[in-house]
Amino acid sequence: MSQITPPPHIVWSTDSVDHSDPFQRKWYIRQVLTHGRAEDISALALDEVASLLDDLNLSPHLKDLWRRFLESRDARP
């Protein structure tokens, strides 16, 4: 089990998140993309974010922002 204690600005409804549970992991990534600070986002595996982006149920403008960022990252030489 991979329990983490998330910062309260990201998760305020629980004291821990189980990263080995796919549902909780996806939910946590969504929370980070929506409410996280730069240091929270930098801790994410961006390849995982890219693979989950369509399943995270983000608002259209936020999903578009992340999609463009991830595409520009992939386009770097």
PDB file of N, CA, C and O in Angstrom:
ATOM      1  N   MET A   1       0.838  -1.173   0.000  1.00  0.00           N
ATOM      2  CA  MET A   1       0.000   0.000   0.000  1.00  0.00           C
ATOM      3  C   MET A   1       0.884   1.237   0.000  1.00  0.00           C
ATOM      4  O   MET A   1       1.930   1.267   0.648  1.00  0.00           O
ATOM      5  N   SER A   2       0.462   2.237  -0.719  1.00  0.00           N
ATOM      6  CA  SER A   2       1.246   3.454  -0.857  1.00  0.00           C
ATOM      7  C   SER A   2       0.409   4.644  -0.381  1.00  0.00           C
ATOM      8  O   SER A   2      -0.128   5.400  -1.191  1.00  0.00           O
ATOM      9  N   GLN A   3       0.307   4.796   0.922  1.00  0.00           N
ATOM     10  CA  GLN A   3      -0.474   5.885   1.512  1.00  0.00           C
ATOM     11  C   GLN A   3       0.344   7.170   1.521  1.00  0.00           C
ATOM     12  O   GLN A   3       1.529   7.163   1.855  1.00  0.00           O
ATOM     13  N   ILE A   4      -0.294   8.260   1.153  1.00  0.00           N
ATOM     14  CA  ILE A   4       0.345   9.569   1.286  1.00  0.00           C
ATOM     15  C   ILE A   4      -0.572  10.460   2.107  1.00  0.00           C
ATOM     16  O   ILE A   4      -1.779  10.231   2.187  1.00  0.00           O
ATOM     17  N   THR A   5       0.010  11.462   2.704  1.00  0.00           N
ATOM     18  CA  THR A   5      -0.752  12.489   3.410  1.00  0.00           C
ATOM     19  C   THR A   5      -0.698  13.739   2.552  1.00  0.00           C
ATOM     20  O   THR A   5       0.314  14.439   2.535  1.00  0.00           O
ATOM     21  N   PRO A   6      -1.781  14.024   1.839  1.00  0.00           N
ATOM     22  CA  PRO A   6      -1.767  15.165   0.923  1.00  0.00           C
ATOM     23  C   PRO A   6      -1.874  16.492   1.665  1.00  0.00           C
ATOM     24  O   PRO A   6      -2.423  16.556   2.765  1.00  0.00           O
ATOM     25  N   PRO A   7      -1.345  17.550   1.054  1.00  0.00           N
ATOM     26  CA  PRO A   7      -1.480  18.869   1.668  1.00  0.00           C
ATOM     27  C   PRO A   7      -2.955  19.289   1.686  1.00  0.00           C
ATOM     28  O   PRO A   7      -3.709  18.924   0.784  1.00  0.00           O
ATOM     29  N   PRO A   8      -3.369  20.047   2.697  1.00  0.00           N
ATOM     30  CA  PRO A   8      -4.781  20.418   2.816  1.00  0.00           C
ATOM     31  C   PRO A   8      -5.294  21.335   1.704  1.00  0.00           C
ATOM     32  O   PRO A   8      -6.505  21.414   1.498  1.00  0.00           O
ATOM     33  N   HIS A   9      -4.412  22.027   0.984  1.00  0.00           N
ATOM     34  CA  HIS A   9      -4.903  22.869  -0.119  1.00  0.00           C
ATOM     35  C   HIS A   9      -5.277  22.021  -1.340  1.00  0.00           C
ATOM     36  O   HIS A   9      -5.922  22.516  -2.264  1.00  0.00           O
ATOM     37  N   ILE A  10      -4.875  20.748  -1.343  1.00  0.00           N
ATOM     38  CA  ILE A  10      -5.229  19.843  -2.432  1.00  0.00           C
ATOM     39  C   ILE A  10      -6.389  18.941  -2.023  1.00  0.00           C
ATOM     40  O   ILE A  10      -7.355  18.783  -2.769  1.00  0.00           O
ATOM     41  N   VAL A  11      -6.288  18.362  -0.855  1.00  0.00           N
ATOM     42  CA  VAL A  11      -7.311  17.436  -0.354  1.00  0.00           C
ATOM     43  C   VAL A  11      -7.698  17.855   1.050  1.00  0.00           C
ATOM     44  O   VAL A  11      -6.864  17.854   1.955  1.00  0.00           O
ATOM     45  N   TRP A  12      -8.941  18.207   1.232  1.00  0.00           N
ATOM     46  CA  TRP A  12      -9.394  18.661   2.537  1.00  0.00           C
ATOM     47  C   TRP A  12     -10.432  17.704   3.132  1.00  0.00           C
ATOM     48  O   TRP A  12     -10.937  17.945   4.229  1.00  0.00           O
ATOM     49  N   SER A  13     -10.750  16.631   2.423  1.00  0.00           N
ATOM     50  CA  SER A  13     -11.796  15.727   2.883  1.00  0.00           C
ATOM     51  C   SER A  13     -11.269  14.444   3.524  1.00  0.00           C
ATOM     52  O   SER A  13     -12.055  13.657   4.051  1.00  0.00           O
ATOM     53  N   THR A  14      -9.960  14.220   3.488  1.00  0.00           N
ATOM     54  CA  THR A  14      -9.377  13.015   4.075  1.00  0.00           C
ATOM     55  C   THR A  14      -7.929  13.285   4.471  1.00  0.00           C
ATOM     56  O   THR A  14      -7.303  14.227   3.983  1.00  0.00           O
ATOM     57  N   ASP A  15      -7.416  12.460   5.347  1.00  0.00           N
ATOM     58  CA  ASP A  15      -6.035  12.624   5.811  1.00  0.00           C
ATOM     59  C   ASP A  15      -5.031  11.819   5.007  1.00  0.00           C
ATOM     60  O   ASP A  15      -3.826  12.053   5.101  1.00  0.00           O
ATOM     61  N   SER A  16      -5.523  10.864   4.209  1.00  0.00           N
ATOM     62  CA  SER A  16      -4.594  10.043   3.439  1.00  0.00           C
ATOM     63  C   SER A  16      -5.224   9.618   2.118  1.00  0.00           C
ATOM     64  O   SER A  16      -6.445   9.547   1.976  1.00  0.00           O
ATOM     65  N   VAL A  17      -4.347   9.341   1.163  1.00  0.00           N
ATOM     66  CA  VAL A  17      -4.752   8.853  -0.153  1.00  0.00           C
ATOM     67  C   VAL A  17      -3.902   7.628  -0.448  1.00  0.00           C
ATOM     68  O   VAL A  17      -2.686   7.641  -0.255  1.00  0.00           O
ATOM     69  N   ASP A  18      -4.547   6.581  -0.913  1.00  0.00           N
ATOM     70  CA  ASP A  18      -3.854   5.345  -1.239  1.00  0.00           C
ATOM     71  C   ASP A  18      -3.497   5.350  -2.721  1.00  0.00           C
ATOM     72  O   ASP A  18      -4.361   5.133  -3.570  1.00  0.00           O
ATOM     73  N   HIS A  19      -2.231   5.597  -3.034  1.00  0.00           N
ATOM     74  CA  HIS A  19      -1.790   5.671  -4.435  1.00  0.00           C
ATOM     75  C   HIS A  19      -1.781   4.318  -5.129  1.00  0.00           C
ATOM     76  O   HIS A  19      -1.656   4.260  -6.352  1.00  0.00           O
ATOM     77  N   SER A  20      -1.910   3.234  -4.381  1.00  0.00           N
ATOM     78  CA  SER A  20      -1.980   1.927  -5.023  1.00  0.00           C
ATOM     79  C   SER A  20      -3.396   1.603  -5.513  1.00  0.00           C
ATOM     80  O   SER A  20      -3.585   0.655  -6.275  1.00  0.00           O
ATOM     81  N   ASP A  21      -4.377   2.375  -5.084  1.00  0.00           N
ATOM     82  CA  ASP A  21      -5.755   2.235  -5.548  1.00  0.00           C
ATOM     83  C   ASP A  21      -5.927   3.118  -6.779  1.00  0.00           C
ATOM     84  O   ASP A  21      -5.825   4.340  -6.672  1.00  0.00           O
ATOM     85  N   PRO A  22      -6.188   2.524  -7.954  1.00  0.00           N
ATOM     86  CA  PRO A  22      -6.280   3.334  -9.186  1.00  0.00           C
ATOM     87  C   PRO A  22      -7.306   4.466  -9.109  1.00  0.00           C
ATOM     88  O   PRO A  22      -7.058   5.552  -9.633  1.00  0.00           O
ATOM     89  N   PHE A  23      -8.448   4.233  -8.468  1.00  0.00           N
ATOM     90  CA  PHE A  23      -9.456   5.281  -8.348  1.00  0.00           C
ATOM     91  C   PHE A  23      -8.924   6.455  -7.531  1.00  0.00           C
ATOM     92  O   PHE A  23      -9.050   7.608  -7.943  1.00  0.00           O
ATOM     93  N   GLN A  24      -8.327   6.164  -6.367  1.00  0.00           N
ATOM     94  CA  GLN A  24      -7.801   7.234  -5.520  1.00  0.00           C
ATOM     95  C   GLN A  24      -6.645   7.958  -6.188  1.00  0.00           C
ATOM     96  O   GLN A  24      -6.524   9.178  -6.075  1.00  0.00           O
ATOM     97  N   ARG A  25      -5.797   7.217  -6.882  1.00  0.00           N
ATOM     98  CA  ARG A  25      -4.662   7.838  -7.576  1.00  0.00           C
ATOM     99  C   ARG A  25      -5.147   8.817  -8.648  1.00  0.00           C
ATOM    100  O   ARG A  25      -4.653   9.941  -8.737  1.00  0.00           O
ATOM    101  N   LYS A  26      -6.109   8.388  -9.456  1.00  0.00           N
ATOM    102  CA  LYS A  26      -6.655   9.256 -10.500  1.00  0.00           C
ATOM    103  C   LYS A  26      -7.336  10.482  -9.875  1.00  0.00           C
ATOM    104  O   LYS A  26      -7.184  11.601 -10.364  1.00  0.00           O
ATOM    105  N   TRP A  27      -8.077  10.262  -8.805  1.00  0.00           N
ATOM    106  CA  TRP A  27      -8.747  11.364  -8.117  1.00  0.00           C
ATOM    107  C   TRP A  27      -7.718  12.360  -7.577  1.00  0.00           C
ATOM    108  O   TRP A  27      -7.906  13.571  -7.687  1.00  0.00           O
ATOM    109  N   TYR A  28      -6.630  11.848  -6.993  1.00  0.00           N
ATOM    110  CA  TYR A  28      -5.599  12.719  -6.453  1.00  0.00           C
ATOM    111  C   TYR A  28      -4.929  13.532  -7.566  1.00  0.00           C
ATOM    112  O   TYR A  28      -4.679  14.725  -7.393  1.00  0.00           O
ATOM    113  N   ILE A  29      -4.643  12.906  -8.683  1.00  0.00           N
ATOM    114  CA  ILE A  29      -4.036  13.633  -9.808  1.00  0.00           C
ATOM    115  C   ILE A  29      -4.959  14.751 -10.263  1.00  0.00           C
ATOM    116  O   ILE A  29      -4.502  15.859 -10.541  1.00  0.00           O
ATOM    117  N   ARG A  30      -6.253  14.469 -10.339  1.00  0.00           N
ATOM    118  CA  ARG A  30      -7.218  15.506 -10.720  1.00  0.00           C
ATOM    119  C   ARG A  30      -7.184  16.659  -9.711  1.00  0.00           C
ATOM    120  O   ARG A  30      -7.203  17.827 -10.100  1.00  0.00           O
ATOM    121  N   GLN A  31      -7.134  16.330  -8.423  1.00  0.00           N
ATOM    122  CA  GLN A  31      -7.067  17.361  -7.398  1.00  0.00           C
ATOM    123  C   GLN A  31      -5.812  18.216  -7.552  1.00  0.00           C
ATOM    124  O   GLN A  31      -5.870  19.438  -7.417  1.00  0.00           O
ATOM    125  N   VAL A  32      -4.683  17.578  -7.834  1.00  0.00           N
ATOM    126  CA  VAL A  32      -3.432  18.320  -8.001  1.00  0.00           C
ATOM    127  C   VAL A  32      -3.515  19.240  -9.213  1.00  0.00           C
ATOM    128  O   VAL A  32      -3.110  20.400  -9.136  1.00  0.00           O
ATOM    129  N   LEU A  33      -4.036  18.735 -10.333  1.00  0.00           N
ATOM    130  CA  LEU A  33      -4.134  19.564 -11.537  1.00  0.00           C
ATOM    131  C   LEU A  33      -5.097  20.723 -11.345  1.00  0.00           C
ATOM    132  O   LEU A  33      -4.950  21.769 -11.976  1.00  0.00           O
ATOM    133  N   THR A  34      -6.071  20.542 -10.486  1.00  0.00           N
ATOM    134  CA  THR A  34      -7.075  21.576 -10.253  1.00  0.00           C
ATOM    135  C   THR A  34      -6.663  22.554  -9.157  1.00  0.00           C
ATOM    136  O   THR A  34      -6.883  23.757  -9.292  1.00  0.00           O
ATOM    137  N   HIS A  35      -6.069  22.054  -8.075  1.00  0.00           N
ATOM    138  CA  HIS A  35      -5.812  22.882  -6.897  1.00  0.00           C
ATOM    139  C   HIS A  35      -4.343  22.967  -6.493  1.00  0.00           C
ATOM    140  O   HIS A  35      -4.001  23.699  -5.564  1.00  0.00           O
ATOM    141  N   GLY A  36      -3.477  22.235  -7.173  1.00  0.00           N
ATOM    142  CA  GLY A  36      -2.086  22.145  -6.753  1.00  0.00           C
ATOM    143  C   GLY A  36      -1.256  23.383  -7.052  1.00  0.00           C
ATOM    144  O   GLY A  36      -1.580  24.185  -7.928  1.00  0.00           O
ATOM    145  N   ARG A  37      -0.195  23.508  -6.308  1.00  0.00           N
ATOM    146  CA  ARG A  37       0.816  24.545  -6.515  1.00  0.00           C
ATOM    147  C   ARG A  37       1.913  23.960  -7.395  1.00  0.00           C
ATOM    148  O   ARG A  37       1.905  22.766  -7.697  1.00  0.00           O
ATOM    149  N   ALA A  38       2.839  24.788  -7.796  1.00  0.00           N
ATOM    150  CA  ALA A  38       3.918  24.333  -8.682  1.00  0.00           C
ATOM    151  C   ALA A  38       4.664  23.144  -8.101  1.00  0.00           C
ATOM    152  O   ALA A  38       4.979  22.199  -8.826  1.00  0.00           O
ATOM    153  N   GLU A  39       4.949  23.175  -6.811  1.00  0.00           N
ATOM    154  CA  GLU A  39       5.691  22.060  -6.202  1.00  0.00           C
ATOM    155  C   GLU A  39       4.871  20.768  -6.176  1.00  0.00           C
ATOM    156  O   GLU A  39       5.435  19.675  -6.223  1.00  0.00           O
ATOM    157  N   ASP A  40       3.543  20.889  -6.100  1.00  0.00           N
ATOM    158  CA  ASP A  40       2.685  19.703  -6.136  1.00  0.00           C
ATOM    159  C   ASP A  40       2.659  19.107  -7.541  1.00  0.00           C
ATOM    160  O   ASP A  40       2.755  17.893  -7.721  1.00  0.00           O
ATOM    161  N   ILE A  41       2.529  19.982  -8.519  1.00  0.00           N
ATOM    162  CA  ILE A  41       2.482  19.545  -9.912  1.00  0.00           C
ATOM    163  C   ILE A  41       3.806  18.932 -10.334  1.00  0.00           C
ATOM    164  O   ILE A  41       3.832  17.948 -11.073  1.00  0.00           O
ATOM    165  N   SER A  42       4.905  19.509  -9.866  1.00  0.00           N
ATOM    166  CA  SER A  42       6.221  18.983 -10.259  1.00  0.00           C
ATOM    167  C   SER A  42       6.465  17.580  -9.714  1.00  0.00           C
ATOM    168  O   SER A  42       7.334  16.868 -10.216  1.00  0.00           O
ATOM    169  N   ALA A  43       5.713  17.175  -8.699  1.00  0.00           N
ATOM    170  CA  ALA A  43       5.870  15.833  -8.139  1.00  0.00           C
ATOM    171  C   ALA A  43       5.109  14.771  -8.938  1.00  0.00           C
ATOM    172  O   ALA A  43       5.289  13.576  -8.703  1.00  0.00           O
ATOM    173  N   LEU A  44       4.263  15.197  -9.878  1.00  0.00           N
ATOM    174  CA  LEU A  44       3.502  14.241 -10.691  1.00  0.00           C
ATOM    175  C   LEU A  44       4.361  13.688 -11.819  1.00  0.00           C
ATOM    176  O   LEU A  44       5.276  14.350 -12.307  1.00  0.00           O
ATOM    177  N   ALA A  45       4.050  12.476 -12.216  1.00  0.00           N
ATOM    178  CA  ALA A  45       4.672  11.881 -13.403  1.00  0.00           C
ATOM    179  C   ALA A  45       3.858  12.350 -14.610  1.00  0.00           C
ATOM    180  O   ALA A  45       2.726  11.912 -14.812  1.00  0.00           O
ATOM    181  N   LEU A  46       4.443  13.240 -15.406  1.00  0.00           N
ATOM    182  CA  LEU A  46       3.685  13.847 -16.496  1.00  0.00           C
ATOM    183  C   LEU A  46       3.262  12.847 -17.560  1.00  0.00           C
ATOM    184  O   LEU A  46       2.244  13.051 -18.221  1.00  0.00           O
ATOM    185  N   ASP A  47       4.016  11.775 -17.742  1.00  0.00           N
ATOM    186  CA  ASP A  47       3.574  10.738 -18.674  1.00  0.00           C
ATOM    187  C   ASP A  47       2.293  10.082 -18.176  1.00  0.00           C
ATOM    188  O   ASP A  47       1.415   9.749 -18.971  1.00  0.00           O
ATOM    189  N   GLU A  48       2.186   9.899 -16.876  1.00  0.00           N
ATOM    190  CA  GLU A  48       0.960   9.340 -16.306  1.00  0.00           C
ATOM    191  C   GLU A  48      -0.194  10.324 -16.469  1.00  0.00           C
ATOM    192  O   GLU A  48      -1.308   9.922 -16.808  1.00  0.00           O
ATOM    193  N   VAL A  49       0.062  11.603 -16.231  1.00  0.00           N
ATOM    194  CA  VAL A  49      -0.969  12.624 -16.418  1.00  0.00           C
ATOM    195  C   VAL A  49      -1.467  12.592 -17.869  1.00  0.00           C
ATOM    196  O   VAL A  49      -2.672  12.625 -18.120  1.00  0.00           O
ATOM    197  N   ALA A  50      -0.534  12.529 -18.810  1.00  0.00           N
ATOM    198  CA  ALA A  50      -0.920  12.496 -20.227  1.00  0.00           C
ATOM    199  C   ALA A  50      -1.773  11.275 -20.541  1.00  0.00           C
ATOM    200  O   ALA A  50      -2.735  11.375 -21.302  1.00  0.00           O
ATOM    201  N   SER A  51      -1.439  10.139 -19.973  1.00  0.00           N
ATOM    202  CA  SER A  51      -2.204   8.925 -20.267  1.00  0.00           C
ATOM    203  C   SER A  51      -3.592   8.946 -19.629  1.00  0.00           C
ATOM    204  O   SER A  51      -4.504   8.275 -20.112  1.00  0.00           O
ATOM    205  N   LEU A  52      -3.758   9.702 -18.561  1.00  0.00           N
ATOM    206  CA  LEU A  52      -5.041   9.760 -17.862  1.00  0.00           C
ATOM    207  C   LEU A  52      -5.883  10.986 -18.199  1.00  0.00           C
ATOM    208  O   LEU A  52      -7.035  11.071 -17.773  1.00  0.00           O
ATOM    209  N   LEU A  53      -5.345  11.915 -18.936  1.00  0.00           N
ATOM    210  CA  LEU A  53      -5.981  13.219 -19.116  1.00  0.00           C
ATOM    211  C   LEU A  53      -7.448  13.125 -19.545  1.00  0.00           C
ATOM    212  O   LEU A  53      -8.289  13.856 -19.023  1.00  0.00           O
ATOM    213  N   ASP A  54      -7.758  12.246 -20.476  1.00  0.00           N
ATOM    214  CA  ASP A  54      -9.143  12.137 -20.949  1.00  0.00           C
ATOM    215  C   ASP A  54     -10.083  11.546 -19.908  1.00  0.00           C
ATOM    216  O   ASP A  54     -11.300  11.684 -20.032  1.00  0.00           O
ATOM    217  N   ASP A  55      -9.547  10.896 -18.891  1.00  0.00           N
ATOM    218  CA  ASP A  55     -10.374  10.242 -17.874  1.00  0.00           C
ATOM    219  C   ASP A  55     -10.476  11.023 -16.565  1.00  0.00           C
ATOM    220  O   ASP A  55     -11.090  10.544 -15.612  1.00  0.00           O
ATOM    221  N   LEU A  56      -9.894  12.202 -16.505  1.00  0.00           N
ATOM    222  CA  LEU A  56      -9.838  12.942 -15.242  1.00  0.00           C
ATOM    223  C   LEU A  56     -11.046  13.845 -14.998  1.00  0.00           C
ATOM    224  O   LEU A  56     -11.176  14.425 -13.919  1.00  0.00           O
ATOM    225  N   ASN A  57     -11.920  13.967 -15.976  1.00  0.00           N
ATOM    226  CA  ASN A  57     -13.125  14.785 -15.818  1.00  0.00           C
ATOM    227  C   ASN A  57     -12.800  16.227 -15.414  1.00  0.00           C
ATOM    228  O   ASN A  57     -13.434  16.793 -14.523  1.00  0.00           O
ATOM    229  N   LEU A  58     -11.805  16.808 -16.081  1.00  0.00           N
ATOM    230  CA  LEU A  58     -11.450  18.206 -15.852  1.00  0.00           C
ATOM    231  C   LEU A  58     -12.406  19.105 -16.614  1.00  0.00           C
ATOM    232  O   LEU A  58     -13.037  18.670 -17.577  1.00  0.00           O
ATOM    233  N   SER A  59     -12.515  20.342 -16.192  1.00  0.00           N
ATOM    234  CA  SER A  59     -13.305  21.307 -16.952  1.00  0.00           C
ATOM    235  C   SER A  59     -12.667  21.469 -18.329  1.00  0.00           C
ATOM    236  O   SER A  59     -11.461  21.271 -18.471  1.00  0.00           O
ATOM    237  N   PRO A  60     -13.448  21.823 -19.340  1.00  0.00           N
ATOM    238  CA  PRO A  60     -12.888  21.922 -20.697  1.00  0.00           C
ATOM    239  C   PRO A  60     -11.678  22.850 -20.803  1.00  0.00           C
ATOM    240  O   PRO A  60     -10.700  22.509 -21.469  1.00  0.00           O
ATOM    241  N   HIS A  61     -11.727  24.016 -20.156  1.00  0.00           N
ATOM    242  CA  HIS A  61     -10.590  24.945 -20.283  1.00  0.00           C
ATOM    243  C   HIS A  61      -9.341  24.392 -19.588  1.00  0.00           C
ATOM    244  O   HIS A  61      -8.228  24.586 -20.077  1.00  0.00           O
ATOM    245  N   LEU A  62      -9.516  23.708 -18.459  1.00  0.00           N
ATOM    246  CA  LEU A  62      -8.365  23.141 -17.757  1.00  0.00           C
ATOM    247  C   LEU A  62      -7.791  21.944 -18.524  1.00  0.00           C
ATOM    248  O   LEU A  62      -6.574  21.778 -18.607  1.00  0.00           O
ATOM    249  N   LYS A  63      -8.663  21.131 -19.072  1.00  0.00           N
ATOM    250  CA  LYS A  63      -8.200  19.997 -19.877  1.00  0.00           C
ATOM    251  C   LYS A  63      -7.436  20.492 -21.101  1.00  0.00           C
ATOM    252  O   LYS A  63      -6.400  19.930 -21.456  1.00  0.00           O
ATOM    253  N   ASP A  64      -7.939  21.537 -21.744  1.00  0.00           N
ATOM    254  CA  ASP A  64      -7.264  22.094 -22.917  1.00  0.00           C
ATOM    255  C   ASP A  64      -5.903  22.682 -22.541  1.00  0.00           C
ATOM    256  O   ASP A  64      -4.931  22.515 -23.277  1.00  0.00           O
ATOM    257  N   LEU A  65      -5.834  23.359 -21.414  1.00  0.00           N
ATOM    258  CA  LEU A  65      -4.567  23.914 -20.941  1.00  0.00           C
ATOM    259  C   LEU A  65      -3.539  22.801 -20.732  1.00  0.00           C
ATOM    260  O   LEU A  65      -2.406  22.910 -21.200  1.00  0.00           O
ATOM    261  N   TRP A  66      -3.926  21.742 -20.037  1.00  0.00           N
ATOM    262  CA  TRP A  66      -3.007  20.638 -19.785  1.00  0.00           C
ATOM    263  C   TRP A  66      -2.644  19.901 -21.061  1.00  0.00           C
ATOM    264  O   TRP A  66      -1.494  19.498 -21.235  1.00  0.00           O
ATOM    265  N   ARG A  67      -3.603  19.718 -21.953  1.00  0.00           N
ATOM    266  CA  ARG A  67      -3.309  19.045 -23.217  1.00  0.00           C
ATOM    267  C   ARG A  67      -2.256  19.831 -24.006  1.00  0.00           C
ATOM    268  O   ARG A  67      -1.297  19.254 -24.517  1.00  0.00           O
ATOM    269  N   ARG A  68      -2.447  21.158 -24.099  1.00  0.00           N
ATOM    270  CA  ARG A  68      -1.476  21.985 -24.826  1.00  0.00           C
ATOM    271  C   ARG A  68      -0.108  21.959 -24.156  1.00  0.00           C
ATOM    272  O   ARG A  68       0.914  21.900 -24.840  1.00  0.00           O
ATOM    273  N   PHE A  69      -0.077  22.004 -22.833  1.00  0.00           N
ATOM    274  CA  PHE A  69       1.201  21.929 -22.123  1.00  0.00           C
ATOM    275  C   PHE A  69       1.902  20.602 -22.398  1.00  0.00           C
ATOM    276  O   PHE A  69       3.092  20.581 -22.714  1.00  0.00           O
ATOM    277  N   LEU A  70       1.179  19.512 -22.280  1.00  0.00           N
ATOM    278  CA  LEU A  70       1.778  18.193 -22.485  1.00  0.00           C
ATOM    279  C   LEU A  70       2.229  18.004 -23.926  1.00  0.00           C
ATOM    280  O   LEU A  70       3.260  17.377 -24.167  1.00  0.00           O
ATOM    281  N   GLU A  71       1.476  18.536 -24.891  1.00  0.00           N
ATOM    282  CA  GLU A  71       1.896  18.443 -26.292  1.00  0.00           C
ATOM    283  C   GLU A  71       3.144  19.267 -26.530  1.00  0.00           C
ATOM    284  O   GLU A  71       4.033  18.830 -27.261  1.00  0.00           O
ATOM    285  N   SER A  72       3.235  20.452 -25.932  1.00  0.00           N
ATOM    286  CA  SER A  72       4.429  21.296 -26.131  1.00  0.00           C
ATOM    287  C   SER A  72       5.650  20.645 -25.472  1.00  0.00           C
ATOM    288  O   SER A  72       6.764  20.770 -25.980  1.00  0.00           O
ATOM    289  N   ARG A  73       5.454  19.969 -24.374  1.00  0.00           N
ATOM    290  CA  ARG A  73       6.533  19.258 -23.698  1.00  0.00           C
ATOM    291  C   ARG A  73       7.048  18.129 -24.594  1.00  0.00           C
ATOM    292  O   ARG A  73       8.255  17.907 -24.689  1.00  0.00           O
ATOM    293  N   ASP A  74       6.137  17.425 -25.241  1.00  0.00           N
ATOM    294  CA  ASP A  74       6.514  16.323 -26.137  1.00  0.00           C
ATOM    295  C   ASP A  74       7.173  16.810 -27.418  1.00  0.00           C
ATOM    296  O   ASP A  74       7.904  16.063 -28.068  1.00  0.00           O
ATOM    297  N   ALA A  75       6.913  18.069 -27.782  1.00  0.00           N
ATOM    298  CA  ALA A  75       7.450  18.615 -29.030  1.00  0.00           C
ATOM    299  C   ALA A  75       8.860  19.176 -28.863  1.00  0.00           C
ATOM    300  O   ALA A  75       9.491  19.556 -29.849  1.00  0.00           O
ATOM    301  N   ARG A  76       9.358  19.231 -27.642  1.00  0.00           N
ATOM    302  CA  ARG A  76      10.710  19.751 -27.417  1.00  0.00           C
ATOM    303  C   ARG A  76      11.743  18.818 -28.037  1.00  0.00           C
ATOM    304  O   ARG A  76      11.572  17.599 -28.048  1.00  0.00           O
ATOM    305  N   PRO A  77      12.821  19.413 -28.556  1.00  0.00           N
ATOM    306  CA  PRO A  77      13.872  18.587 -29.151  1.00  0.00           C
ATOM    307  C   PRO A  77      14.640  17.793 -28.100  1.00  0.00           C
ATOM    308  O   PRO A  77      15.559  17.047 -28.440  1.00  0.00           O
TER     309      PRO A  77
END
